[in-house]
Amino acid sequence: MTVVIPESVLKKRKRQEKWQQKQSEVAAAASTKAAQKKQEIFKRAETYIQEYRNKEKQLVHMKRAARSKGTFYVEPEAKLLFVMRLRGINGMHPKTRHIMQVLRLLQINNGVFMRVNKATMNMLVKVDPYIMYGYPNLKTVKDLVYKRGFAKVDGQRVPLTDNTIVEKALSEKTKGAVICMEDLIHEIYTVGPYFKECTKFLWPFKMNCPIGGFSRIRNHFVEGGDAGNREEYVNELIRRML
């Protein structure tokens, strides 16, 4: 006795097979794309590491050459600043408060990356007693982004746990120049052409109080306190606050 299968069941089976085939094709394409993306990110990271090493070697070479001639090699001026708020709003002038809002330093121990230029330095001088700032090195930038990095996505504070977050937010704005964490770090550290987009994408860093505490936050750094420009010494303080 032959079993007659209804036409509706046959049509349903055909639809299901077609859908499954389509899904498997989509999954295969996504897998291939992900593998290519991973390879590209790896190559970019290698390129950046080589660039940083070459820069270090060049610096050592220039210093040795200068020493052999009995002179000194003056390093180029830093292009990147890390600025952090130290004090609250008690006794703060309205103009100073407005500058703090412009700098996005709304809470104590909030920190942001900034480009070194005349306008920036003029603003920082006006709020000098309430902030500390300095020139972060590559290790500090990496530690901040990887350990304390949060993104601003649709007004929400989102932890940077995946390269896709960076790619979705910055790929179009930077014309494909920033698609992963290493791109983001490189753009910030070298103060690249898309520095503004990258810093806007990052939520202000929320730092801990430093291990061992501050010295005197109301005094300037040159007087033995914490406020003002710490130059390269900012790296040691940031490590104590991560």
Secondary structure as GFF3:
##gff-version 3
##sequence-region A 1 242
A	DSSP	alpha_helix	7	68	.	.	.	ID=ss1
A	DSSP	beta_strand	80	85	.	.	.	ID=ss2
A	DSSP	alpha_helix	94	102	.	.	.	ID=ss3
A	DSSP	beta_strand	110	115	.	.	.	ID=ss4
A	DSSP	alpha_helix	118	126	.	.	.	ID=ss5
A	DSSP	three_ten_helix	128	130	.	.	.	ID=ss6
A	DSSP	beta_strand	131	134	.	.	.	ID=ss7
A	DSSP	alpha_helix	138	148	.	.	.	ID=ss8
A	DSSP	beta_strand	150	153	.	.	.	ID=ss9
A	DSSP	beta_strand	156	159	.	.	.	ID=ss10
A	DSSP	alpha_helix	163	170	.	.	.	ID=ss11
A	DSSP	alpha_helix	181	189	.	.	.	ID=ss12
A	DSSP	alpha_helix	195	201	.	.	.	ID=ss13
A	DSSP	beta_strand	205	206	.	.	.	ID=ss14
A	DSSP	three_ten_helix	221	223	.	.	.	ID=ss15
A	DSSP	beta_strand	228	231	.	.	.	ID=ss16
A	DSSP	alpha_helix	234	241	.	.	.	ID=ss17
###
